[in-house]
């Protein structure tokens, strides 16, 4: 539940996907990060709904959404997103993705560019090894290994393994693919983000119509920790100001 709202659900293959639909105007889709749900955007939704119809989606296996029986992958989650938009008769929307949600937004936009008006990528990456700082990425692998073992004996460990796996395995996008993102793109990162500066710069250099905003003294979670600036930056970009 977000702001007293109960989620609505759309059946996407073998999983019910939860979403929250608030506000009026041009659609803006919000995609949260790994292990989170739509409540991550609790500081954004009240402000964004003043200008847009906001659709906040709990990714498969996260929040109120089912995991289904296919395992978790960006390919499947991108299909879920398309199914949700089609069910809501949304032919075009802005998409804002945070962290893994940003990776999902890239994956979706490459496969379905006709659906995307503008793209906001907050702390997204393309390359796991070169893109994320080692102090953050390297500890994930032994944990994933342990969860892979325990996941054979328990559903809870198997679910944690599948969620963490999204941060361990490449998601099928390479730097040369980014040239196909023809829509306007805004990248937002913190000055002390867990995404390497080189990664952000290379992503931006590959996208034809892209600008980058670096939040001074910010980390990976600038939407939560610097909401006023984050909201203003996103709204101004989406409204062409």
N, C-alpha and C positions, 0 to 999 in steps of 0.2 A: 504494500500500500504506500502511495506517495501523495502527501498533502491531502489525505483522506480519500484518495481515489483508489478504487479497486481496479486491478488490471483487467483488460479484455484479452481474449485469446483467439488466435487463428490457427487452424490445423495446418501444419507444414509437413507433409509426409507422415512420419510416425511420431511427431512431437507437436504438442500445443505450445505455441510461442506467445508469450505475454507482451502486451504493449499498453502504453498509456497515451491517450489522444486528447489533447487539450488546446484551446485557443482557436483562432480563426485566421484565415489568410493563406499565404503561400506556405506549403508544407516544409517543415524543418525536422529532419530525422536525427535523433541523438543515439549514438552507439557508445556504450560504456567500455571499460577496460577489463582485463583478465581477472577473474574471480570476483567481479563486482556485479552490480545491477543498475537499473535506471536511477536509483536513489543517489548515485554519485552526482547527478546533475541537479540536486535539490536547490543549489544556489543559482542555477541557470533557468530552470523551467518557469518560475514566476515572471522573470524579466522577459524571456523569449516569447512567452505567450501574449505579451502586449503587442507583438509585431507579427507573429507567425502562428500557424497551426503546428503545434509541436507533437511529434510522435516519438516517444521514448521507448525503445525496444530492449527487452531482456534477451540477450543472445541465448541460443540453445545451450542448455546445461547450466545456465546462470539465472539467479533470481527466481522468478516464478515460472520460468520456461522449462519444459521437459528436456531431458537429454536425448530421448529416442534411442534407437538401437544401432545407429550407424557409427557411433563414436563422434568425436568433435573435430571439425576441420573448418578452415575458412571457406572452403568450397561449399560445404553444406550450409554454413551460416549465411553465405552470400545468396544461396538459393532461398533460404528462409526469408531473407530481407525482400527479395523480389516477390515472393509469394504474399507477404504481408502488404506490400505496396499495391500489388494487383488486386488483392481482396478489398483494399480500401479505395480502389479506383484512382490511385495517385499515379499519374503518368510522368511527373517531374517533381523533384524536390531538391532542396539543399540538404547536404549530409554533413554532420559534424561527428567525427570519431575521435575518441580519446584512447591513446596507447594501443592495445589490441583492437579496440574499436576503430582506431585510425587505420590499422592494417586491413581490417575488414572493409572499411570504406574504400580503400585503394583497390582491393580485390573486386569489390562490387562495381566500382566505377569503370574499371578496365573491361569487365564482362558486360556491363549494361550502361554505357555512357549516355544513352538517350534518356535515362531516368534522372541524371544528375545535372542540376543547374549550376551550383557552386559547391565546392568541397572545402571543408575545414579539417585539417589534420593536426591534432594536438598530441605531440609526443609519439608520432608514428615512426616506424622504421621499416626497412626492406631487408637488410642483412642482419641475422641474429649475431653472428660472431663479430663482424666489423661495425655493427650498428649500435650495440648496447655496451656500456662500459663493463669491463671484465669483472669488477667487484660485484656487479649485479647479476650478470649472466652466468658466470662460471658456477656459483653455488647451486644453481638450479638443477644441474645434471645429476649429482649424487642423490638429491632428493627425488628427482624423477625416477632414478634407478630403483630406489627403495620402494617407491609407490608402485612401480611396475611389478615388483615381487609381491608386495602385500595385496595388490589389486587382484591377484588371482584368487584370493581367499575372502575378500570382502568388497561389497558394492561401494562403500564410502571411500575406501582407498582407491578403487578403480575410477571413481568419479574425479577425485583429486588428481589422479594421474592424467586423465583425459584433459582436464582444464589446464594443468601445468604444461602438458604436451604442446599446447598452442604457442607457448613461449620457447619451446625447445626445438621444434622442427620448422624448417623453412616453409613458408606458406604459398610458394609457387609464383612469386613475383620477383623479377630482377630489375636492376636499374634501367636497362634499355627499354623495358616495358613502359616506363613512366612517360615517355614522349607521347604516348597515346592518350594521356589525360588532357583533353583539349579544353575542358572547362576551367574557369578561373579557380585557383587554389590558394588558400591561405594556410601557411604552416605556423603553428604557435608552439614554442618551446620555452623552457625556463633556462636562465643563465647557467644553472647548475643541474640541468636535466640529466637523467640517466641515459638518454640518447646522446651519442657522441656528436660533437659539433661537426666533424667531417661528414658524418652520415646525413645530418640535416642539410648541410650545404650541397652535398652531391644530389640528394633528392630534389632540392629546389632547382638546381642547375639543369636537371633533366626534364622538368615539367615546363612546357612552353609559356604558360601564363601563371606565374607563381610569385608570391611575396612571402617574406618571413618576418615574424614578430618575435623577438627575444625578450622575455620578461626579466628585467633586472632583479637579481636576488631570488629569482624563482627556481623551483625545482620541477619535478615531473608533474606535480599536482597543482598547477597554477589555477585551474578552474575552481578548485576548492579553497585555495589559500589566498588568491587574489581575484575574487569573483567580480568585483566592480570593474576592474580593468579588462578582465577576460570577456565579460558580457558586452561591454562597450565596443571592444575590438571586433568581436564576432558580428554584432549587429551592424556596425558601420560597414564592414566588409560585405555582408550579405545584402545590405540596402544600397550599396554603391556610393557611400558617402566618402 
